[in-house]
Amino acid sequence: MNISENDISTAEFFDGHPTLEVLEIKVNKLKNLKGISNMPCLRELNVEENLLTNYRDLNNLDKL
């Protein structure tokens, strides 16, 4: 799924995507990746050009 360049500022409410494997969410305004942890099948993630300071919200994603 590609949702890049959409001025997205939070991913906290990203749910309902338990089988999503690829997510491009670059060039947005994300400060954290809290909702991304609700995607256990995610194996590719592109978060370039956001406002992220850490990636600790991804620690439970074994396939990433």
CHARMM internal coordinates of N, CA and C (Angstrom, degrees):
IC EDIT
DIST 1 N 1 CA 1.4416
DIST 1 CA 1 C 1.5290
ANGL 1 N 1 CA 1 C 107.68
DIST 1 C 2 N 1.3068
ANGL 1 CA 1 C 2 N 116.85
DIHE 1 N 1 CA 1 C 2 N 134.64
DIST 2 N 2 CA 1.4527
ANGL 1 C 2 N 2 CA 121.28
DIHE 1 CA 1 C 2 N 2 CA 179.28
DIST 2 CA 2 C 1.5191
ANGL 2 N 2 CA 2 C 109.19
DIHE 1 C 2 N 2 CA 2 C -117.13
DIST 2 C 3 N 1.3301
ANGL 2 CA 2 C 3 N 116.24
DIHE 2 N 2 CA 2 C 3 N 112.05
DIST 3 N 3 CA 1.4646
ANGL 2 C 3 N 3 CA 121.37
DIHE 2 CA 2 C 3 N 3 CA 177.12
DIST 3 CA 3 C 1.5288
ANGL 3 N 3 CA 3 C 109.35
DIHE 2 C 3 N 3 CA 3 C -125.23
DIST 3 C 4 N 1.3068
ANGL 3 CA 3 C 4 N 115.34
DIHE 3 N 3 CA 3 C 4 N 39.28
DIST 4 N 4 CA 1.4560
ANGL 3 C 4 N 4 CA 122.29
DIHE 3 CA 3 C 4 N 4 CA 179.06
DIST 4 CA 4 C 1.5245
ANGL 4 N 4 CA 4 C 110.80
DIHE 3 C 4 N 4 CA 4 C -73.92
DIST 4 C 5 N 1.3319
ANGL 4 CA 4 C 5 N 114.34
DIHE 4 N 4 CA 4 C 5 N 156.99
DIST 5 N 5 CA 1.4674
ANGL 4 C 5 N 5 CA 122.64
DIHE 4 CA 4 C 5 N 5 CA 175.41
DIST 5 CA 5 C 1.5246
ANGL 5 N 5 CA 5 C 113.29
DIHE 4 C 5 N 5 CA 5 C 54.59
DIST 5 C 6 N 1.3387
ANGL 5 CA 5 C 6 N 115.98
DIHE 5 N 5 CA 5 C 6 N 51.16
DIST 6 N 6 CA 1.4620
ANGL 5 C 6 N 6 CA 121.38
DIHE 5 CA 5 C 6 N 6 CA -179.82
DIST 6 CA 6 C 1.5229
ANGL 6 N 6 CA 6 C 113.47
DIHE 5 C 6 N 6 CA 6 C -126.44
DIST 6 C 7 N 1.3212
ANGL 6 CA 6 C 7 N 117.94
DIHE 6 N 6 CA 6 C 7 N 14.13
DIST 7 N 7 CA 1.4745
ANGL 6 C 7 N 7 CA 122.10
DIHE 6 CA 6 C 7 N 7 CA -179.39
DIST 7 CA 7 C 1.5312
ANGL 7 N 7 CA 7 C 112.36
DIHE 6 C 7 N 7 CA 7 C 56.75
DIST 7 C 8 N 1.3149
ANGL 7 CA 7 C 8 N 117.54
DIHE 7 N 7 CA 7 C 8 N 32.85
DIST 8 N 8 CA 1.4636
ANGL 7 C 8 N 8 CA 121.82
DIHE 7 CA 7 C 8 N 8 CA 178.92
DIST 8 CA 8 C 1.5219
ANGL 8 N 8 CA 8 C 108.59
DIHE 7 C 8 N 8 CA 8 C -74.37
DIST 8 C 9 N 1.3283
ANGL 8 CA 8 C 9 N 117.05
DIHE 8 N 8 CA 8 C 9 N 126.50
DIST 9 N 9 CA 1.4547
ANGL 8 C 9 N 9 CA 120.51
DIHE 8 CA 8 C 9 N 9 CA -177.07
DIST 9 CA 9 C 1.5276
ANGL 9 N 9 CA 9 C 113.30
DIHE 8 C 9 N 9 CA 9 C -107.45
DIST 9 C 10 N 1.3197
ANGL 9 CA 9 C 10 N 117.43
DIHE 9 N 9 CA 9 C 10 N -12.55
DIST 10 N 10 CA 1.4621
ANGL 9 C 10 N 10 CA 119.93
DIHE 9 CA 9 C 10 N 10 CA 178.41
DIST 10 CA 10 C 1.5302
ANGL 10 N 10 CA 10 C 110.40
DIHE 9 C 10 N 10 CA 10 C -147.42
DIST 10 C 11 N 1.3185
ANGL 10 CA 10 C 11 N 115.13
DIHE 10 N 10 CA 10 C 11 N 148.36
DIST 11 N 11 CA 1.4607
ANGL 10 C 11 N 11 CA 121.51
DIHE 10 CA 10 C 11 N 11 CA 175.35
DIST 11 CA 11 C 1.5261
ANGL 11 N 11 CA 11 C 109.69
DIHE 10 C 11 N 11 CA 11 C -116.88
DIST 11 C 12 N 1.3250
ANGL 11 CA 11 C 12 N 116.67
DIHE 11 N 11 CA 11 C 12 N 9.71
DIST 12 N 12 CA 1.4617
ANGL 11 C 12 N 12 CA 121.78
DIHE 11 CA 11 C 12 N 12 CA -174.41
DIST 12 CA 12 C 1.5218
ANGL 12 N 12 CA 12 C 113.68
DIHE 11 C 12 N 12 CA 12 C -59.02
DIST 12 C 13 N 1.3152
ANGL 12 CA 12 C 13 N 118.08
DIHE 12 N 12 CA 12 C 13 N -26.58
DIST 13 N 13 CA 1.4596
ANGL 12 C 13 N 13 CA 120.44
DIHE 12 CA 12 C 13 N 13 CA -176.77
DIST 13 CA 13 C 1.5226
ANGL 13 N 13 CA 13 C 112.48
DIHE 12 C 13 N 13 CA 13 C -104.90
DIST 13 C 14 N 1.3306
ANGL 13 CA 13 C 14 N 117.00
DIHE 13 N 13 CA 13 C 14 N 18.30
DIST 14 N 14 CA 1.4601
ANGL 13 C 14 N 14 CA 120.85
DIHE 13 CA 13 C 14 N 14 CA 176.65
DIST 14 CA 14 C 1.5278
ANGL 14 N 14 CA 14 C 107.77
DIHE 13 C 14 N 14 CA 14 C -77.81
DIST 14 C 15 N 1.2961
ANGL 14 CA 14 C 15 N 116.79
DIHE 14 N 14 CA 14 C 15 N 100.30
DIST 15 N 15 CA 1.4605
ANGL 14 C 15 N 15 CA 120.73
DIHE 14 CA 14 C 15 N 15 CA 175.03
DIST 15 CA 15 C 1.5218
ANGL 15 N 15 CA 15 C 107.53
DIHE 14 C 15 N 15 CA 15 C -139.75
DIST 15 C 16 N 1.2840
ANGL 15 CA 15 C 16 N 117.22
DIHE 15 N 15 CA 15 C 16 N 171.93
DIST 16 N 16 CA 1.4499
ANGL 15 C 16 N 16 CA 120.38
DIHE 15 CA 15 C 16 N 16 CA -177.52
DIST 16 CA 16 C 1.5180
ANGL 16 N 16 CA 16 C 113.38
DIHE 15 C 16 N 16 CA 16 C 82.06
DIST 16 C 17 N 1.3302
ANGL 16 CA 16 C 17 N 116.85
DIHE 16 N 16 CA 16 C 17 N 14.65
DIST 17 N 17 CA 1.4651
ANGL 16 C 17 N 17 CA 121.16
DIHE 16 CA 16 C 17 N 17 CA 179.36
DIST 17 CA 17 C 1.5338
ANGL 17 N 17 CA 17 C 110.46
DIHE 16 C 17 N 17 CA 17 C -125.46
DIST 17 C 18 N 1.3096
ANGL 17 CA 17 C 18 N 118.87
DIHE 17 N 17 CA 17 C 18 N 49.87
DIST 18 N 18 CA 1.4629
ANGL 17 C 18 N 18 CA 120.41
DIHE 17 CA 17 C 18 N 18 CA -174.32
DIST 18 CA 18 C 1.5265
ANGL 18 N 18 CA 18 C 114.37
DIHE 17 C 18 N 18 CA 18 C -68.69
DIST 18 C 19 N 1.3266
ANGL 18 CA 18 C 19 N 118.57
DIHE 18 N 18 CA 18 C 19 N -15.94
DIST 19 N 19 CA 1.4656
ANGL 18 C 19 N 19 CA 120.35
DIHE 18 CA 18 C 19 N 19 CA -179.24
DIST 19 CA 19 C 1.5274
ANGL 19 N 19 CA 19 C 113.32
DIHE 18 C 19 N 19 CA 19 C -107.73
DIST 19 C 20 N 1.3184
ANGL 19 CA 19 C 20 N 117.46
DIHE 19 N 19 CA 19 C 20 N 2.48
DIST 20 N 20 CA 1.4614
ANGL 19 C 20 N 20 CA 121.32
DIHE 19 CA 19 C 20 N 20 CA 179.94
DIST 20 CA 20 C 1.5228
ANGL 20 N 20 CA 20 C 110.13
DIHE 19 C 20 N 20 CA 20 C -64.17
DIST 20 C 21 N 1.3306
ANGL 20 CA 20 C 21 N 117.04
DIHE 20 N 20 CA 20 C 21 N 129.79
DIST 21 N 21 CA 1.4639
ANGL 20 C 21 N 21 CA 121.66
DIHE 20 CA 20 C 21 N 21 CA -176.82
DIST 21 CA 21 C 1.5281
ANGL 21 N 21 CA 21 C 113.45
DIHE 20 C 21 N 21 CA 21 C -107.53
DIST 21 C 22 N 1.3328
ANGL 21 CA 21 C 22 N 117.70
DIHE 21 N 21 CA 21 C 22 N -26.83
DIST 22 N 22 CA 1.4638
ANGL 21 C 22 N 22 CA 121.15
DIHE 21 CA 21 C 22 N 22 CA -176.96
DIST 22 CA 22 C 1.5261
ANGL 22 N 22 CA 22 C 108.59
DIHE 21 C 22 N 22 CA 22 C -132.90
DIST 22 C 23 N 1.3431
ANGL 22 CA 22 C 23 N 116.04
DIHE 22 N 22 CA 22 C 23 N 130.26
DIST 23 N 23 CA 1.4591
ANGL 22 C 23 N 23 CA 121.01
DIHE 22 CA 22 C 23 N 23 CA 179.05
DIST 23 CA 23 C 1.5227
ANGL 23 N 23 CA 23 C 109.92
DIHE 22 C 23 N 23 CA 23 C -138.23
DIST 23 C 24 N 1.3226
ANGL 23 CA 23 C 24 N 115.85
DIHE 23 N 23 CA 23 C 24 N 124.13
DIST 24 N 24 CA 1.4563
ANGL 23 C 24 N 24 CA 122.27
DIHE 23 CA 23 C 24 N 24 CA 172.87
DIST 24 CA 24 C 1.5129
ANGL 24 N 24 CA 24 C 106.85
DIHE 23 C 24 N 24 CA 24 C -111.00
DIST 24 C 25 N 1.3131
ANGL 24 CA 24 C 25 N 115.66
DIHE 24 N 24 CA 24 C 25 N 116.93
DIST 25 N 25 CA 1.4546
ANGL 24 C 25 N 25 CA 121.41
DIHE 24 CA 24 C 25 N 25 CA -178.62
DIST 25 CA 25 C 1.5308
ANGL 25 N 25 CA 25 C 109.00
DIHE 24 C 25 N 25 CA 25 C -135.25
DIST 25 C 26 N 1.3333
ANGL 25 CA 25 C 26 N 114.42
DIHE 25 N 25 CA 25 C 26 N 42.08
DIST 26 N 26 CA 1.4614
ANGL 25 C 26 N 26 CA 120.38
DIHE 25 CA 25 C 26 N 26 CA -177.11
DIST 26 CA 26 C 1.5296
ANGL 26 N 26 CA 26 C 111.22
DIHE 25 C 26 N 26 CA 26 C -82.90
DIST 26 C 27 N 1.3223
ANGL 26 CA 26 C 27 N 114.75
DIHE 26 N 26 CA 26 C 27 N 164.26
DIST 27 N 27 CA 1.4633
ANGL 26 C 27 N 27 CA 123.95
DIHE 26 CA 26 C 27 N 27 CA 179.24
DIST 27 CA 27 C 1.5325
ANGL 27 N 27 CA 27 C 110.85
DIHE 26 C 27 N 27 CA 27 C 54.21
DIST 27 C 28 N 1.3117
ANGL 27 CA 27 C 28 N 115.64
DIHE 27 N 27 CA 27 C 28 N 55.55
DIST 28 N 28 CA 1.4529
ANGL 27 C 28 N 28 CA 122.93
DIHE 27 CA 27 C 28 N 28 CA 174.90
DIST 28 CA 28 C 1.5259
ANGL 28 N 28 CA 28 C 107.98
DIHE 27 C 28 N 28 CA 28 C -128.87
DIST 28 C 29 N 1.3177
ANGL 28 CA 28 C 29 N 117.90
DIHE 28 N 28 CA 28 C 29 N -156.84
DIST 29 N 29 CA 1.4620
ANGL 28 C 29 N 29 CA 121.61
DIHE 28 CA 28 C 29 N 29 CA -177.57
DIST 29 CA 29 C 1.5250
ANGL 29 N 29 CA 29 C 112.09
DIHE 28 C 29 N 29 CA 29 C -124.79
DIST 29 C 30 N 1.3283
ANGL 29 CA 29 C 30 N 116.18
DIHE 29 N 29 CA 29 C 30 N 33.10
DIST 30 N 30 CA 1.4586
ANGL 29 C 30 N 30 CA 120.56
DIHE 29 CA 29 C 30 N 30 CA -178.39
DIST 30 CA 30 C 1.5201
ANGL 30 N 30 CA 30 C 111.62
DIHE 29 C 30 N 30 CA 30 C -68.45
DIST 30 C 31 N 1.3313
ANGL 30 CA 30 C 31 N 115.83
DIHE 30 N 30 CA 30 C 31 N 134.50
DIST 31 N 31 CA 1.4645
ANGL 30 C 31 N 31 CA 121.39
DIHE 30 CA 30 C 31 N 31 CA 175.79
DIST 31 CA 31 C 1.5215
ANGL 31 N 31 CA 31 C 111.18
DIHE 30 C 31 N 31 CA 31 C -105.10
DIST 31 C 32 N 1.3375
ANGL 31 CA 31 C 32 N 117.00
DIHE 31 N 31 CA 31 C 32 N -20.03
DIST 32 N 32 CA 1.4627
ANGL 31 C 32 N 32 CA 122.01
DIHE 31 CA 31 C 32 N 32 CA 176.22
DIST 32 CA 32 C 1.5201
ANGL 32 N 32 CA 32 C 108.35
DIHE 31 C 32 N 32 CA 32 C -150.07
DIST 32 C 33 N 1.3224
ANGL 32 CA 32 C 33 N 115.50
DIHE 32 N 32 CA 32 C 33 N 175.51
DIST 33 N 33 CA 1.4721
ANGL 32 C 33 N 33 CA 121.18
DIHE 32 CA 32 C 33 N 33 CA -176.44
DIST 33 CA 33 C 1.5227
ANGL 33 N 33 CA 33 C 111.99
DIHE 32 C 33 N 33 CA 33 C -122.81
DIST 33 C 34 N 1.3152
ANGL 33 CA 33 C 34 N 117.58
DIHE 33 N 33 CA 33 C 34 N 31.28
DIST 34 N 34 CA 1.4678
ANGL 33 C 34 N 34 CA 122.01
DIHE 33 CA 33 C 34 N 34 CA -174.12
DIST 34 CA 34 C 1.5215
ANGL 34 N 34 CA 34 C 114.65
DIHE 33 C 34 N 34 CA 34 C -52.69
DIST 34 C 35 N 1.2992
ANGL 34 CA 34 C 35 N 120.67
DIHE 34 N 34 CA 34 C 35 N -48.51
DIST 35 N 35 CA 1.4656
ANGL 34 C 35 N 35 CA 122.19
DIHE 34 CA 34 C 35 N 35 CA -177.81
DIST 35 CA 35 C 1.5140
ANGL 35 N 35 CA 35 C 114.56
DIHE 34 C 35 N 35 CA 35 C -71.41
DIST 35 C 36 N 1.3193
ANGL 35 CA 35 C 36 N 116.65
DIHE 35 N 35 CA 35 C 36 N -20.86
DIST 36 N 36 CA 1.4634
ANGL 35 C 36 N 36 CA 120.87
DIHE 35 CA 35 C 36 N 36 CA -179.63
DIST 36 CA 36 C 1.5319
ANGL 36 N 36 CA 36 C 110.51
DIHE 35 C 36 N 36 CA 36 C -64.59
DIST 36 C 37 N 1.3087
ANGL 36 CA 36 C 37 N 117.29
DIHE 36 N 36 CA 36 C 37 N -26.85
DIST 37 N 37 CA 1.4694
ANGL 36 C 37 N 37 CA 120.56
DIHE 36 CA 36 C 37 N 37 CA -179.68
DIST 37 CA 37 C 1.5233
ANGL 37 N 37 CA 37 C 112.39
DIHE 36 C 37 N 37 CA 37 C -66.22
DIST 37 C 38 N 1.3303
ANGL 37 CA 37 C 38 N 118.34
DIHE 37 N 37 CA 37 C 38 N -9.60
DIST 38 N 38 CA 1.4659
ANGL 37 C 38 N 38 CA 122.99
DIHE 37 CA 37 C 38 N 38 CA 177.39
DIST 38 CA 38 C 1.5277
ANGL 38 N 38 CA 38 C 112.31
DIHE 37 C 38 N 38 CA 38 C -87.07
DIST 38 C 39 N 1.3257
ANGL 38 CA 38 C 39 N 117.25
DIHE 38 N 38 CA 38 C 39 N 14.29
DIST 39 N 39 CA 1.4645
ANGL 38 C 39 N 39 CA 122.15
DIHE 38 CA 38 C 39 N 39 CA -177.82
DIST 39 CA 39 C 1.5269
ANGL 39 N 39 CA 39 C 109.76
DIHE 38 C 39 N 39 CA 39 C -121.43
DIST 39 C 40 N 1.3208
ANGL 39 CA 39 C 40 N 118.17
DIHE 39 N 39 CA 39 C 40 N 78.40
DIST 40 N 40 CA 1.4680
ANGL 39 C 40 N 40 CA 122.05
DIHE 39 CA 39 C 40 N 40 CA -172.35
DIST 40 CA 40 C 1.5255
ANGL 40 N 40 CA 40 C 115.45
DIHE 39 C 40 N 40 CA 40 C -64.79
DIST 40 C 41 N 1.3289
ANGL 40 CA 40 C 41 N 119.05
DIHE 40 N 40 CA 40 C 41 N -19.85
DIST 41 N 41 CA 1.4680
ANGL 40 C 41 N 41 CA 121.40
DIHE 40 CA 40 C 41 N 41 CA -179.25
DIST 41 CA 41 C 1.5248
ANGL 41 N 41 CA 41 C 113.21
DIHE 40 C 41 N 41 CA 41 C -92.88
DIST 41 C 42 N 1.3336
ANGL 41 CA 41 C 42 N 117.05
DIHE 41 N 41 CA 41 C 42 N -1.22
DIST 42 N 42 CA 1.4613
ANGL 41 C 42 N 42 CA 121.02
DIHE 41 CA 41 C 42 N 42 CA -176.96
DIST 42 CA 42 C 1.5241
ANGL 42 N 42 CA 42 C 110.69
DIHE 41 C 42 N 42 CA 42 C -61.55
DIST 42 C 43 N 1.3342
ANGL 42 CA 42 C 43 N 115.96
DIHE 42 N 42 CA 42 C 43 N 125.53
DIST 43 N 43 CA 1.4593
ANGL 42 C 43 N 43 CA 120.70
DIHE 42 CA 42 C 43 N 43 CA 179.64
DIST 43 CA 43 C 1.5232
ANGL 43 N 43 CA 43 C 112.23
DIHE 42 C 43 N 43 CA 43 C -121.21
DIST 43 C 44 N 1.3550
ANGL 43 CA 43 C 44 N 116.89
DIHE 43 N 43 CA 43 C 44 N -14.87
DIST 44 N 44 CA 1.4661
ANGL 43 C 44 N 44 CA 121.92
DIHE 43 CA 43 C 44 N 44 CA 175.71
DIST 44 CA 44 C 1.5221
ANGL 44 N 44 CA 44 C 108.83
DIHE 43 C 44 N 44 CA 44 C -136.22
DIST 44 C 45 N 1.3312
ANGL 44 CA 44 C 45 N 115.63
DIHE 44 N 44 CA 44 C 45 N 132.31
DIST 45 N 45 CA 1.4561
ANGL 44 C 45 N 45 CA 121.09
DIHE 44 CA 44 C 45 N 45 CA -179.63
DIST 45 CA 45 C 1.5202
ANGL 45 N 45 CA 45 C 108.73
DIHE 44 C 45 N 45 CA 45 C -142.85
DIST 45 C 46 N 1.3235
ANGL 45 CA 45 C 46 N 116.85
DIHE 45 N 45 CA 45 C 46 N 127.86
DIST 46 N 46 CA 1.4581
ANGL 45 C 46 N 46 CA 121.56
DIHE 45 CA 45 C 46 N 46 CA 177.10
DIST 46 CA 46 C 1.5186
ANGL 46 N 46 CA 46 C 107.44
DIHE 45 C 46 N 46 CA 46 C -119.23
DIST 46 C 47 N 1.3237
ANGL 46 CA 46 C 47 N 116.74
DIHE 46 N 46 CA 46 C 47 N 113.76
DIST 47 N 47 CA 1.4630
ANGL 46 C 47 N 47 CA 122.44
DIHE 46 CA 46 C 47 N 47 CA -179.10
DIST 47 CA 47 C 1.5355
ANGL 47 N 47 CA 47 C 111.37
DIHE 46 C 47 N 47 CA 47 C -123.49
DIST 47 C 48 N 1.3196
ANGL 47 CA 47 C 48 N 116.48
DIHE 47 N 47 CA 47 C 48 N 28.41
DIST 48 N 48 CA 1.4603
ANGL 47 C 48 N 48 CA 120.97
DIHE 47 CA 47 C 48 N 48 CA 179.87
DIST 48 CA 48 C 1.5233
ANGL 48 N 48 CA 48 C 111.16
DIHE 47 C 48 N 48 CA 48 C -58.05
DIST 48 C 49 N 1.3073
ANGL 48 CA 48 C 49 N 115.71
DIHE 48 N 48 CA 48 C 49 N 150.26
DIST 49 N 49 CA 1.4590
ANGL 48 C 49 N 49 CA 123.97
DIHE 48 CA 48 C 49 N 49 CA 173.94
DIST 49 CA 49 C 1.5253
ANGL 49 N 49 CA 49 C 113.52
DIHE 48 C 49 N 49 CA 49 C 57.36
DIST 49 C 50 N 1.3197
ANGL 49 CA 49 C 50 N 115.84
DIHE 49 N 49 CA 49 C 50 N 49.23
DIST 50 N 50 CA 1.4516
ANGL 49 C 50 N 50 CA 123.59
DIHE 49 CA 49 C 50 N 50 CA 170.72
DIST 50 CA 50 C 1.5222
ANGL 50 N 50 CA 50 C 107.37
DIHE 49 C 50 N 50 CA 50 C -118.32
DIST 50 C 51 N 1.3007
ANGL 50 CA 50 C 51 N 117.85
DIHE 50 N 50 CA 50 C 51 N -170.60
DIST 51 N 51 CA 1.4622
ANGL 50 C 51 N 51 CA 122.48
DIHE 50 CA 50 C 51 N 51 CA -178.39
DIST 51 CA 51 C 1.5230
ANGL 51 N 51 CA 51 C 111.77
DIHE 50 C 51 N 51 CA 51 C -106.79
DIST 51 C 52 N 1.3121
ANGL 51 CA 51 C 52 N 117.49
DIHE 51 N 51 CA 51 C 52 N 32.49
DIST 52 N 52 CA 1.4602
ANGL 51 C 52 N 52 CA 123.12
DIHE 51 CA 51 C 52 N 52 CA -175.10
DIST 52 CA 52 C 1.5173
ANGL 52 N 52 CA 52 C 111.96
DIHE 51 C 52 N 52 CA 52 C -72.53
DIST 52 C 53 N 1.3300
ANGL 52 CA 52 C 53 N 115.24
DIHE 52 N 52 CA 52 C 53 N 141.90
DIST 53 N 53 CA 1.4612
ANGL 52 C 53 N 53 CA 120.64
DIHE 52 CA 52 C 53 N 53 CA 176.00
DIST 53 CA 53 C 1.5233
ANGL 53 N 53 CA 53 C 111.96
DIHE 52 C 53 N 53 CA 53 C -113.88
DIST 53 C 54 N 1.3437
ANGL 53 CA 53 C 54 N 117.57
DIHE 53 N 53 CA 53 C 54 N -15.98
DIST 54 N 54 CA 1.4669
ANGL 53 C 54 N 54 CA 120.97
DIHE 53 CA 53 C 54 N 54 CA 176.72
DIST 54 CA 54 C 1.5287
ANGL 54 N 54 CA 54 C 109.08
DIHE 53 C 54 N 54 CA 54 C -157.88
DIST 54 C 55 N 1.3034
ANGL 54 CA 54 C 55 N 114.61
DIHE 54 N 54 CA 54 C 55 N 171.01
DIST 55 N 55 CA 1.4667
ANGL 54 C 55 N 55 CA 121.48
DIHE 54 CA 54 C 55 N 55 CA -177.34
DIST 55 CA 55 C 1.5269
ANGL 55 N 55 CA 55 C 111.82
DIHE 54 C 55 N 55 CA 55 C -125.11
DIST 55 C 56 N 1.3105
ANGL 55 CA 55 C 56 N 117.58
DIHE 55 N 55 CA 55 C 56 N 18.46
DIST 56 N 56 CA 1.4640
ANGL 55 C 56 N 56 CA 121.24
DIHE 55 CA 55 C 56 N 56 CA -174.70
DIST 56 CA 56 C 1.5287
ANGL 56 N 56 CA 56 C 113.52
DIHE 55 C 56 N 56 CA 56 C -61.41
DIST 56 C 57 N 1.3242
ANGL 56 CA 56 C 57 N 118.89
DIHE 56 N 56 CA 56 C 57 N -23.22
DIST 57 N 57 CA 1.4586
ANGL 56 C 57 N 57 CA 120.98
DIHE 56 CA 56 C 57 N 57 CA 178.43
DIST 57 CA 57 C 1.5120
ANGL 57 N 57 CA 57 C 113.21
DIHE 56 C 57 N 57 CA 57 C -68.39
DIST 57 C 58 N 1.3179
ANGL 57 CA 57 C 58 N 117.46
DIHE 57 N 57 CA 57 C 58 N -8.65
DIST 58 N 58 CA 1.4742
ANGL 57 C 58 N 58 CA 122.03
DIHE 57 CA 57 C 58 N 58 CA -179.61
DIST 58 CA 58 C 1.5240
ANGL 58 N 58 CA 58 C 112.82
DIHE 57 C 58 N 58 CA 58 C -98.69
DIST 58 C 59 N 1.3095
ANGL 58 CA 58 C 59 N 117.86
DIHE 58 N 58 CA 58 C 59 N 1.23
DIST 59 N 59 CA 1.4673
ANGL 58 C 59 N 59 CA 121.78
DIHE 58 CA 58 C 59 N 59 CA -174.32
DIST 59 CA 59 C 1.5270
ANGL 59 N 59 CA 59 C 113.90
DIHE 58 C 59 N 59 CA 59 C -57.48
DIST 59 C 60 N 1.3147
ANGL 59 CA 59 C 60 N 119.49
DIHE 59 N 59 CA 59 C 60 N -28.70
DIST 60 N 60 CA 1.4703
ANGL 59 C 60 N 60 CA 120.73
DIHE 59 CA 59 C 60 N 60 CA -176.67
DIST 60 CA 60 C 1.5293
ANGL 60 N 60 CA 60 C 113.08
DIHE 59 C 60 N 60 CA 60 C -91.35
DIST 60 C 61 N 1.3238
ANGL 60 CA 60 C 61 N 118.32
DIHE 60 N 60 CA 60 C 61 N 3.55
DIST 61 N 61 CA 1.4668
ANGL 60 C 61 N 61 CA 121.04
DIHE 60 CA 60 C 61 N 61 CA -179.11
DIST 61 CA 61 C 1.5231
ANGL 61 N 61 CA 61 C 109.76
DIHE 60 C 61 N 61 CA 61 C -93.58
DIST 61 C 62 N 1.3111
ANGL 61 CA 61 C 62 N 115.83
DIHE 61 N 61 CA 61 C 62 N 92.11
DIST 62 N 62 CA 1.4623
ANGL 61 C 62 N 62 CA 122.43
DIHE 61 CA 61 C 62 N 62 CA -174.16
DIST 62 CA 62 C 1.5194
ANGL 62 N 62 CA 62 C 114.23
DIHE 61 C 62 N 62 CA 62 C -66.21
DIST 62 C 63 N 1.3277
ANGL 62 CA 62 C 63 N 118.28
DIHE 62 N 62 CA 62 C 63 N -27.85
DIST 63 N 63 CA 1.4606
ANGL 62 C 63 N 63 CA 121.44
DIHE 62 CA 62 C 63 N 63 CA -175.84
DIST 63 CA 63 C 1.5319
ANGL 63 N 63 CA 63 C 112.55
DIHE 62 C 63 N 63 CA 63 C -86.15
DIST 63 C 64 N 1.3011
ANGL 63 CA 63 C 64 N 116.68
DIHE 63 N 63 CA 63 C 64 N -11.51
DIST 64 N 64 CA 1.4592
ANGL 63 C 64 N 64 CA 121.50
DIHE 63 CA 63 C 64 N 64 CA -176.39
DIST 64 CA 64 C 1.5198
ANGL 64 N 64 CA 64 C 111.46
DIHE 63 C 64 N 64 CA 64 C -79.35
END
COOR INIT
IC SEED 1 N 1 CA 1 C
IC BUILD
